[in-house]
Amino acid sequence: MSHASSPGEPADMARLRAEIDAVERGVLRHVEPGPKALLVTVCVVGLLVAAILPWVGDTTGWQVVLGHSAPGQRIHLLPVLFSGAAYLLGGLLSVLTLATRRWALAWASAWGCALSTVLGALAVWTQQTGRVHDPGPGPGAGLIVAVAALFLLTIQWFRIASSRPLR
């Protein structure tokens, strides 16, 4: 908060007041996740583990991210969108937010993980359904693990971001 210095205030006091105000502004931009940071880290590791598990038939998460599929396997658009959102918003943005501890990035991580979770639920749904009521190949274990990890990340990031009062 910027406090106006009074006319009779010594220069040392004015500098001290300016320094305190600068520290306060810096503190207000940061979050301290505490033990929740460990939960976020475990969820991000869960996302990485999900990448090596099958998502669609025999196609793993990394293959879905890179746009490759097993021979004869058709991957719908939503699993591809979900994979990109999961690893950019859920993985990379979460790691960046933990490293910088910026409050704005905590909110971006929360909303990004929420969006990714919705895309993940839709990706699971598209793998269970097909055209003209033909069942799809079904979601693989990796797709389910990735959606669950993102759901938990969403909860943690909203808890972390909302732990700091608005000013």
ZADOVO-74893 format. One record per residue (C-alpha): residue number from 1; residue in one letter; x negated, z, y. Coordinates in nm, 2 decimals, always signed. Example, Ala and Ser with C-alpha at 12.3 -4.5 7.8 and 13.67 -1.06 7.14 Angstrom:
<rs>
{seq=1 type=a px=-1.23 pz=+0.78 py=-0.45} $
{seq=2 type=s px=-1.37 pz=+0.71 py=-0.11} $
</rs>
This chain:
<rs>
{seq=1 type=m px=+0.00 pz=+0.00 py=+0.00} $
{seq=2 type=s px=-0.13 pz=-0.09 py=+0.34} $
{seq=3 type=h px=-0.14 pz=+0.21 py=+0.57} $
{seq=4 type=a px=-0.20 pz=+0.15 py=+0.94} $
{seq=5 type=s px=-0.49 pz=+0.35 py=+1.07} $
{seq=6 type=s px=-0.42 pz=+0.57 py=+1.36} $
{seq=7 type=p px=-0.61 pz=+0.51 py=+1.69} $
{seq=8 type=g px=-0.80 pz=+0.83 py=+1.66} $
{seq=9 type=e px=-0.90 pz=+0.79 py=+1.30} $
{seq=10 type=p px=-1.27 pz=+0.77 py=+1.23} $
{seq=11 type=a px=-1.42 pz=+0.45 py=+1.09} $
{seq=12 type=d px=-1.52 pz=+0.63 py=+0.76} $
{seq=13 type=m px=-1.16 pz=+0.74 py=+0.70} $
{seq=14 type=a px=-1.03 pz=+0.38 py=+0.77} $
{seq=15 type=r px=-1.28 pz=+0.24 py=+0.52} $
{seq=16 type=l px=-1.18 pz=+0.50 py=+0.26} $
{seq=17 type=r px=-0.81 pz=+0.43 py=+0.31} $
{seq=18 type=a px=-0.88 pz=+0.05 py=+0.27} $
{seq=19 type=e px=-1.08 pz=+0.12 py=-0.05} $
{seq=20 type=i px=-0.81 pz=+0.34 py=-0.20} $
{seq=21 type=d px=-0.54 pz=+0.07 py=-0.11} $
{seq=22 type=a px=-0.75 pz=-0.20 py=-0.29} $
{seq=23 type=v px=-0.79 pz=+0.02 py=-0.60} $
{seq=24 type=e px=-0.42 pz=+0.09 py=-0.60} $
{seq=25 type=r px=-0.34 pz=-0.28 py=-0.59} $
{seq=26 type=g px=-0.58 pz=-0.35 py=-0.87} $
{seq=27 type=v px=-0.43 pz=-0.08 py=-1.09} $
{seq=28 type=l px=-0.08 pz=-0.21 py=-1.03} $
{seq=29 type=r px=-0.17 pz=-0.55 py=-1.17} $
{seq=30 type=h px=-0.29 pz=-0.40 py=-1.50} $
{seq=31 type=v px=-0.12 pz=-0.26 py=-1.81} $
{seq=32 type=e px=-0.27 pz=-0.02 py=-2.06} $
{seq=33 type=p px=-0.12 pz=-0.11 py=-2.41} $
{seq=34 type=g px=-0.28 pz=+0.19 py=-2.58} $
{seq=35 type=p px=-0.20 pz=+0.21 py=-2.95} $
{seq=36 type=k px=+0.04 pz=-0.08 py=-2.92} $
{seq=37 type=a px=-0.27 pz=-0.30 py=-2.88} $
{seq=38 type=l px=-0.35 pz=-0.24 py=-3.25} $
{seq=39 type=l px=+0.00 pz=-0.35 py=-3.35} $
{seq=40 type=v px=-0.04 pz=-0.67 py=-3.14} $
{seq=41 type=t px=-0.37 pz=-0.74 py=-3.31} $
{seq=42 type=v px=-0.23 pz=-0.69 py=-3.66} $
{seq=43 type=c px=+0.06 pz=-0.93 py=-3.57} $
{seq=44 type=v px=-0.19 pz=-1.19 py=-3.44} $
{seq=45 type=v px=-0.39 pz=-1.16 py=-3.77} $
{seq=46 type=g px=-0.06 pz=-1.20 py=-3.95} $
{seq=47 type=l px=-0.01 pz=-1.53 py=-3.77} $
{seq=48 type=l px=-0.35 pz=-1.64 py=-3.88} $
{seq=49 type=v px=-0.28 pz=-1.55 py=-4.24} $
{seq=50 type=a px=+0.05 pz=-1.74 py=-4.21} $
{seq=51 type=a px=-0.15 pz=-2.05 py=-4.12} $
{seq=52 type=i px=-0.31 pz=-2.07 py=-4.47} $
{seq=53 type=l px=+0.02 pz=-2.01 py=-4.65} $
{seq=54 type=p px=+0.27 pz=-2.29 py=-4.73} $
{seq=55 type=w px=+0.53 pz=-2.36 py=-4.46} $
{seq=56 type=v px=+0.71 pz=-2.67 py=-4.58} $
{seq=57 type=g px=+0.68 pz=-2.75 py=-4.95} $
{seq=58 type=d px=+0.31 pz=-2.76 py=-5.02} $
{seq=59 type=t px=+0.21 pz=-2.82 py=-4.65} $
{seq=60 type=t px=+0.03 pz=-2.52 py=-4.50} $
{seq=61 type=g px=+0.07 pz=-2.39 py=-4.15} $
{seq=62 type=w px=-0.26 pz=-2.55 py=-4.03} $
{seq=63 type=q px=-0.15 pz=-2.88 py=-4.16} $
{seq=64 type=v px=+0.18 pz=-2.85 py=-3.98} $
{seq=65 type=v px=+0.00 pz=-2.76 py=-3.65} $
{seq=66 type=l px=-0.23 pz=-3.06 py=-3.69} $
{seq=67 type=g px=+0.06 pz=-3.29 py=-3.78} $
{seq=68 type=h px=-0.05 pz=-3.36 py=-4.14} $
{seq=69 type=s px=+0.18 pz=-3.32 py=-4.44} $
{seq=70 type=a px=+0.16 pz=-3.34 py=-4.81} $
{seq=71 type=p px=+0.22 pz=-3.68 py=-4.97} $
{seq=72 type=g px=+0.60 pz=-3.75 py=-4.98} $
{seq=73 type=q px=+0.68 pz=-3.44 py=-4.77} $
{seq=74 type=r px=+0.88 pz=-3.49 py=-4.45} $
{seq=75 type=i px=+0.84 pz=-3.22 py=-4.19} $
{seq=76 type=h px=+1.12 pz=-3.18 py=-3.93} $
{seq=77 type=l px=+1.03 pz=-3.16 py=-3.56} $
{seq=78 type=l px=+1.12 pz=-2.79 py=-3.52} $
{seq=79 type=p px=+0.85 pz=-2.66 py=-3.76} $
{seq=80 type=v px=+0.59 pz=-2.87 py=-3.56} $
{seq=81 type=l px=+0.72 pz=-2.73 py=-3.23} $
{seq=82 type=f px=+0.73 pz=-2.38 py=-3.37} $
{seq=83 type=s px=+0.37 pz=-2.41 py=-3.50} $
{seq=84 type=g px=+0.24 pz=-2.51 py=-3.16} $
{seq=85 type=a px=+0.43 pz=-2.25 py=-2.97} $
{seq=86 type=a px=+0.34 pz=-1.98 py=-3.23} $
{seq=87 type=y px=-0.03 pz=-2.03 py=-3.20} $
{seq=88 type=l px=-0.05 pz=-2.10 py=-2.83} $
{seq=89 type=l px=+0.20 pz=-1.85 py=-2.70} $
{seq=90 type=g px=+0.19 pz=-1.59 py=-2.98} $
{seq=91 type=g px=-0.17 pz=-1.61 py=-3.08} $
{seq=92 type=l px=-0.39 pz=-1.74 py=-2.79} $
{seq=93 type=l px=-0.18 pz=-1.59 py=-2.50} $
{seq=94 type=s px=-0.16 pz=-1.26 py=-2.68} $
{seq=95 type=v px=-0.54 pz=-1.24 py=-2.72} $
{seq=96 type=l px=-0.59 pz=-1.35 py=-2.36} $
{seq=97 type=t px=-0.35 pz=-1.08 py=-2.24} $
{seq=98 type=l px=-0.52 pz=-0.81 py=-2.45} $
{seq=99 type=a px=-0.86 pz=-0.92 py=-2.31} $
{seq=100 type=t px=-0.75 pz=-0.92 py=-1.94} $
{seq=101 type=r px=-0.47 pz=-0.65 py=-1.96} $
{seq=102 type=r px=-0.29 pz=-0.83 py=-1.68} $
{seq=103 type=w px=+0.07 pz=-0.72 py=-1.62} $
{seq=104 type=a px=+0.19 pz=-1.08 py=-1.55} $
{seq=105 type=l px=+0.04 pz=-1.21 py=-1.87} $
{seq=106 type=a px=+0.21 pz=-0.93 py=-2.06} $
{seq=107 type=w px=+0.54 pz=-1.06 py=-1.94} $
{seq=108 type=a px=+0.44 pz=-1.42 py=-2.01} $
{seq=109 type=s px=+0.34 pz=-1.31 py=-2.37} $
{seq=110 type=a px=+0.67 pz=-1.13 py=-2.41} $
{seq=111 type=w px=+0.88 pz=-1.43 py=-2.31} $
{seq=112 type=g px=+0.65 pz=-1.68 py=-2.49} $
{seq=113 type=c px=+0.68 pz=-1.49 py=-2.81} $
{seq=114 type=a px=+1.06 pz=-1.46 py=-2.77} $
{seq=115 type=l px=+1.08 pz=-1.84 py=-2.72} $
{seq=116 type=s px=+0.86 pz=-1.89 py=-3.02} $
{seq=117 type=t px=+1.07 pz=-1.66 py=-3.24} $
{seq=118 type=v px=+1.38 pz=-1.86 py=-3.15} $
{seq=119 type=l px=+1.20 pz=-2.18 py=-3.24} $
{seq=120 type=g px=+1.09 pz=-2.02 py=-3.56} $
{seq=121 type=a px=+1.44 pz=-1.92 py=-3.66} $
{seq=122 type=l px=+1.55 pz=-2.28 py=-3.59} $
{seq=123 type=a px=+1.26 pz=-2.41 py=-3.79} $
{seq=124 type=v px=+1.36 pz=-2.20 py=-4.09} $
{seq=125 type=w px=+1.72 pz=-2.32 py=-4.05} $
{seq=126 type=t px=+1.61 pz=-2.69 py=-4.04} $
{seq=127 type=q px=+1.41 pz=-2.64 py=-4.36} $
{seq=128 type=q px=+1.72 pz=-2.51 py=-4.54} $
{seq=129 type=t px=+1.95 pz=-2.79 py=-4.43} $
{seq=130 type=g px=+1.93 pz=-3.16 py=-4.45} $
{seq=131 type=r px=+2.14 pz=-3.47 py=-4.38} $
{seq=132 type=v px=+2.48 pz=-3.50 py=-4.54} $
{seq=133 type=h px=+2.46 pz=-3.14 py=-4.68} $
{seq=134 type=d px=+2.15 pz=-3.22 py=-4.89} $
{seq=135 type=p px=+1.93 pz=-2.91 py=-4.91} $
{seq=136 type=g px=+1.59 pz=-2.93 py=-4.75} $
{seq=137 type=p px=+1.26 pz=-2.83 py=-4.91} $
{seq=138 type=g px=+1.32 pz=-2.47 py=-4.79} $
{seq=139 type=p px=+1.09 pz=-2.26 py=-4.58} $
{seq=140 type=g px=+0.76 pz=-2.15 py=-4.73} $
{seq=141 type=a px=+0.62 pz=-1.80 py=-4.72} $
{seq=142 type=g px=+0.39 pz=-1.88 py=-4.43} $
{seq=143 type=l px=+0.68 pz=-1.99 py=-4.21} $
{seq=144 type=i px=+0.87 pz=-1.67 py=-4.28} $
{seq=145 type=v px=+0.55 pz=-1.46 py=-4.22} $
{seq=146 type=a px=+0.49 pz=-1.64 py=-3.89} $
{seq=147 type=v px=+0.85 pz=-1.58 py=-3.77} $
{seq=148 type=a px=+0.83 pz=-1.21 py=-3.87} $
{seq=149 type=a px=+0.49 pz=-1.17 py=-3.69} $
{seq=150 type=l px=+0.63 pz=-1.33 py=-3.38} $
{seq=151 type=f px=+0.94 pz=-1.12 py=-3.38} $
{seq=152 type=l px=+0.72 pz=-0.81 py=-3.40} $
{seq=153 type=l px=+0.49 pz=-0.95 py=-3.12} $
{seq=154 type=t px=+0.80 pz=-1.00 py=-2.90} $
{seq=155 type=i px=+0.91 pz=-0.64 py=-2.94} $
{seq=156 type=q px=+0.56 pz=-0.51 py=-2.87} $
{seq=157 type=w px=+0.50 pz=-0.73 py=-2.56} $
{seq=158 type=f px=+0.83 pz=-0.63 py=-2.41} $
{seq=159 type=r px=+0.75 pz=-0.26 py=-2.47} $
{seq=160 type=i px=+0.41 pz=-0.30 py=-2.31} $
{seq=161 type=a px=+0.52 pz=-0.51 py=-2.02} $
{seq=162 type=s px=+0.82 pz=-0.28 py=-1.94} $
{seq=163 type=s px=+0.61 pz=+0.03 py=-1.97} $
{seq=164 type=r px=+0.48 pz=-0.02 py=-1.62} $
{seq=165 type=p px=+0.73 pz=+0.05 py=-1.34} $
{seq=166 type=l px=+0.81 pz=-0.23 py=-1.10} $
{seq=167 type=r px=+0.68 pz=-0.19 py=-0.74} $
</rs>
